[in-house]
């Protein structure tokens, strides 16, 4: 049974873009969000001197979502080290106990499980060099840490960083509610649409030849997908997706299937061949 949740966001500096904390009702842990530019101000906060699991986020020059997941026994020392030695991050989101009862063993377990879930979710490109093995904890503590992980998922998704939120493609809900299709000469793609993800599925067939109406940046993205072997040759007219691929916008996913300007509300249809426009937008009227 699902229950309503209350999430409280506290703006420490009055500015929503600066340091803030996020708490879940009736939970003894909380998150802190620190932009890199405000790290000096964050050093004054006592909670940053305790064990924590944290996530570094940034967007690279190719507009890819990148992340790095780690744990620390003393969070502020570790983040200060990253500020000196790592140029690639813009924001850190850390989770810690409000009563300082997380141990080094706890956060190492959370680090391993978070990396495992982030790899499965495949929403961000991880720059962790190894995938750690979860350490042994007592059975009761594993249960507690798994609940902690569920709440991390909820909180970090609520602030638009759904790094460990997996998409259950085998569920009946997924097959019935989220699947759409796009067919065109030399293209036959399957697409999963939700409010926070736009996923083109593995084995989707897409056109090779760009139309004259296509924007130049579509060619740039096509080249990148080819270089990363996300799409590979299918035949002389088409490529095929070698893996599921998460797009940032539904319009981009349509353009990259058809390689032309496309109205994604009209192009994507469900199994009954009703357009997304008919199913979604008609309900707004």
Secondary structure as UniProt FT lines:
FT   STRAND          7..11
FT   TURN            12..13
FT   TURN            16..17
FT   STRAND          20..24
FT   TURN            25..26
FT   STRAND          29..35
FT   HELIX           36..38
FT   HELIX           39..42
FT   TURN            43..44
FT   HELIX           46..49
FT   STRAND          52..59
FT   TURN            61..62
FT   STRAND          65..72
FT   HELIX           75..85
FT   STRAND          91..97
FT   TURN            98..99
FT   HELIX           104..121
FT   STRAND          125..126
FT   HELIX           139..158
FT   TURN            159..160
FT   TURN            163..164
FT   TURN            169..170
FT   HELIX           172..173
FT   HELIX           174..178
FT   STRAND          179..184
FT   TURN            185..186
FT   STRAND          187..193
FT   STRAND          198..200
FT   TURN            202..203
FT   STRAND          205..207
FT   TURN            212..213
FT   HELIX           216..227
FT   TURN            228..229
FT   STRAND          231..233
FT   STRAND          238..241
FT   STRAND          245..247
FT   HELIX           250..258
FT   HELIX           264..267
FT   TURN            271..272
FT   HELIX           276..279
FT   HELIX           281..284
//
